[in-house]
Amino acid sequence: MTLIDPDAAWAAFEARDRSADGRFVVGVRSTGIYCKPSCPARHPRRDQVSFHADGAAARAAGFRACLRCRPDAVARDRAAVAAAMALIDAAEAPPRLAALAKEVGYAPHHFHRLFKRATGVTPAAYARARRLERAGVALTDGATVTDALYAAGYAAPSRFYEAAGRLGMTPGTWARGGRGLAIRWTLAVTSLGPLLIAATARGLCRVAFDEDDAALRARFPHAELHPGDASLADLAARIVALVETPGCDPDLPLDLRGTAFQEAVWQALRTIPPGETRSYAELAALAGAPGATRAAGSACGANAIAVAIPCHRVVRGDGGLGGYAYGPARKAALLARERNRR
């Protein structure tokens, strides 16, 4: 079970923060009811409230649901949004709003607002992003641009090229494995093992334990790879410092390419202070999509910049370490160093 920070929970309750709905409920001792954080009712004094993981926990503590904000409906709404996202992910072509809303049991106009409130984007925008992501994966796997766009569900090449700005490079460059990119790389020695550090002219494009230039070549098979120079040595020293004496370096230049949601998750990861952790659900909320817990976990898995984008600071809701691309021992070591330094 995720521990609730009382100060953060009170701040969200005071602000009537909709993004906190579903993460906890607020029990009010003076009335005997529990509310969702965004409840519009007049707030009680802080000494009259308690925070609970969900409605079941609040009811076990003797509270009953607020009839004004209906906190138990949040779970149903979240489940509907998650079901809709799964339907979109599985569909060959983006489903129409009316059909999507009917499938999850809501009126179209209401569900449109509900989905956008939960994820930060409309159902149509989410479908477009997922379709483009599928095209990007196909291109990375070696498909031609034509095969990739039709496999992803685009009806015509023009629609694909209109959306292709999300890829961070042209579809042709992506398909060519980074042809035309110049990448500098080096291997740094750290107490947690060798660390590959690579950068384009824009910034870091790969930081990974236990990888070398051969792994970098597999990721960018047609890019020009060059041994690191003085400017990369400076970046490498800053990355190694994050491993050995953990802290925060928000000014590191990055050259990342992902979907809009992935980039929102990566940015949210950089806001987690050293020495602290967040659950995958909390990370999704930080990224503006409280219902997208599974997608937030996938975005962590797609993170190409270890340590500087600290996906190691995300743990399971029950407090367990959860997954990490470079092994649980490294994740535990990084977290322990950050806690000790803090």
N, C-alpha and C positions, 0 to 999 in steps of 0.2 A: 504494500500500500504506500502511495506517495505521501510523504510527510507534508503537512500544511504549515506554511510560514504564517503565523498569526498577523504579523505586521503587514505583510504583502496582501494577505486576504482582506484585512480591514481596509487597506488603501483601495483595493478593487471594489469593495462593497460601498465605500464612501463615494467613489467615482461612478458607481453604477456601471461598471465595466462589463459590457456584453461578452467580451472575449473570455471572461472568467466563468461564464455560465457553463455548467457541466463539469468544471474542475473541482468545485466544492459547493456546499450549501451553508446557509447561515441560520443558526438557531437563535431565536429571540426568547429569552427566559421570561420576560414580562408579559408576553402574549401566548407563549407556548407553541408558536408556529415556526416553521423554517421556510426560508426564501432563497431564491437564486440571487447571485450578487447584483444583478441589474434591476432588482425589484424597485418599482417606482414609489413604493410606500415610504412614509416618513421614517427616517432612521432613528433607532434607539441609541442610548449611550453605549459606549464600547463595553463597559462592564456588564452589560445585559446580553451580550452575544457570545456564541460559541461557534466554532467552525467544524464541519463534518464532511467526510469524503463524498457522501452521496445521500439521497433521500432515505435509503434503508438504514444507514448509520444514524441519521437524525431521528427517524421514527423509533429506533431502538433506544435512543436517549430520552424518549418521551415527548417529542415534538410532533405536530401534525402539519401537513402541507398548507402553504399560503394559497388562498383561493383567488388572490389578485394576480400574482405572477406565475402560479402553477409550475413550481420548480420541477415536478416529476415529468412534465412534458418535454423538458430539455433532452432527456435521454432518448425519447421517441424521435425528436427532431434530429438529433445527432445520428441515430441509427438510420433514419431515412436518407440523410445526406451521404452517409457512408455507403448505403445500398445504391444510391444514384451514381456515386463515383465508380463503384464496381461495375455497374451497368454500362457506363460510358467507357470504362477501360476495356470491357469485353466486346463492345460494339465495333463492327467494321466501319460504319459511318456514324457521325454524331447523331444521336437520337433527338427527335423533336421534343421541345419542352413539355407539350401536352402529354405525349406518350410517357415521358420520364416521370412526370408528376403523378399520372394515373397509376403507374407501376408501384410507386411508393406510398400512394394513398393520400395525396394532397391536391388542392386546387392549384392550377398552374401559376397564377399570379403570386399566390402566397408562397409556393415552393421556390419560385424564382428569388424572392426576397430572402427566404430562409437559407437557401444554398449560398447566396452571395454573402450573407452575414456570417455564415460558418466558415467559408473558405476564402473570402476576399475577392472572389471572381464569380461571374455568372456561370451557369451550366454550359453555355455555348463557348465561353472563353476557356473553361477547363477542358472541354472536348477538343478545342483547337490546339491547346498546349500539349495534350496527350497524343494527338495525331502527329504533331510535329516531332515530339519526342520519339515516337515509333519510327518516323522517317530517319531521324538522326541515328538511331541504333542500327537501322538497316544499312545506312551509308557507312557507318563505322565497320560493320561486318563485311563490307566489300561489295554491296549491291550497287548497280548503276543508279544514277539519279532517277531515271525513268522507272526502273523496277521499284526503287524505294518509295517514290511518291505514290505509285498505284498500290503498293502493298500496304501503305499507311492509310489508304482510304481517300486520297485526293482524286477528285473527278477529272481534273485537268492540270497540266503543268503550271499554268498561270496562277492557280490558287496556291500551289506549293511555293512558288517563288515570291508571291506576295507575303507569305508568312515566314520565309526563310531567314529573316533577320534575327530570329530567336536563336539560330544556331551559333551566332558569334563569328562565323565565317561563311563564305558562300557555300552552297551545297556541293559545288564542284570541288572546292578545296577540301571540304570534309571527306568527300568520297575518295579524293586522291591521297588520303592519309597525311594531310598537313603539307602537301607539296607547296613550296614557296616560303614555308616558315623556317626561320633560323632559330635554333634552340641551343643555348649554352647549358652545360651540365657539369656536375661534380659529385663526387662521393665524399661525404663527411663522416668522420668517426665520432660516435657518441657512446655514452655508457650503456645505451639501450640497443646498440647494434649499428651497422652501417646505414646511412641515410642518403638516398638519392635526392639531389636538389637540382631542378632544371627550371630555366626561365626563357621567355621570349623577350623581345624588346619592350613589351608592355609590362611584364612582371612574371612572377612565379607561375608555372603551368603544371608542375609536378613535384611533390615532396612525398617520399614514400620510403619506409624501412624495407630492407632486404631486397631492394631492386638495384639494377645497374643499367649501363647504357644499352644492353641488349633488350631489357624490358622497356626502356624508353623508345627504342627503335620499333618494338612491336606496337606500341601505342601510336606513334607517329612514323609509320614506315617510310614516308617519302620526304620527311623534313630534313633540313641540313643540321646535323648535330656537330657541335664544336665544344672542345674542352673549355671549362670555365675560365674567365678572365678576372681582373681585379674587381670589377663591379659585381660579378657573381660571388666572389669571395666575401664581399661585405654582406650580401644577402644570406649566404650560407652561415656566416658567423652569427647573424641574428636568429636564424632558425635553430642552430645548435644551442644558443642561449635559452631558447624556449624549452628545450629538452632538459638541459642541465640545471638551470636556475629559473624555473617556470615563472612567467609573468605575462605581460600583455604588450603586443607590438602592433597597434592598429594601423600604422602607416606602411606596413609591408605592401609593396605593389603586387597585385594579383592579375593573372590573365586566365579567367575562368569562362567556360562556355557551358551553359545549361539552360534548362527551361526556366520560365519566369518563377515557377514555384521552387525549383531547386535553388535558384539564386537567392530567393527570399529566405530559405532555410539556412543556406550558408552564411548569409548576413546575420541571421538570428543567432547562429552558433557563436559568432564573434562578439556578441553582446553578453555571453555568459562569463562572469568574472572567474579568474583562476581560483581554484579552491572550492568552487561551487559546482553543483550538478543540476541538471534538469531532466525530467522524464520525457519520453518521446511525445506524450500528449501535451506537455508544457511547451516543448519545442514547436509543435504544430501551432499552438496558440500564439507564440512569439512571432511566428512567420505569417500570422494573419489568417490561419486556416485551422481553427480549433478542432474540426472534425476529421482532419487528415492525418491522424497519428501514423497509420501504416505508410502513407506517402512520405511523411517526414523521415521515417526510418530508412526508406529507400533512398532519399536524398542524402542522408548521412553516408550510406553505402557508396554513393556516386561521388563523394567528396575526393578530389584529387590532391588536396593540399593538407597533408597530415600536420598536426600540432598547431600550425598557424590558423587553420580553421578547425577549432577544437571539438571534433565530433566525439572525442574520448570523454567529454564532459556530459554526455547524454547516457542515462541509465534506464533500466526498466522501471515500470511503475511501482514494483514491489521493492525497489532499492537494489536489485541485482545488477551486476555489471552490464549484462547484455552483450551484444556482439561488438567486435572491433576487427577491422581488416588486418591488423598487425598483431593480433593475439591478445587474449585477456591479461596475460602477465604484463605486457607493455601498458595496457590501459590502466591496470591497477597501479603500476609504478608511477605513471604520469600523474594520476589523481592523488596518490600519496605524497609525491613531491610538492604538488600545488597546495595541498592542505597544510603540510609542514611549513612551507614558506610563508603561507598566509598567517 
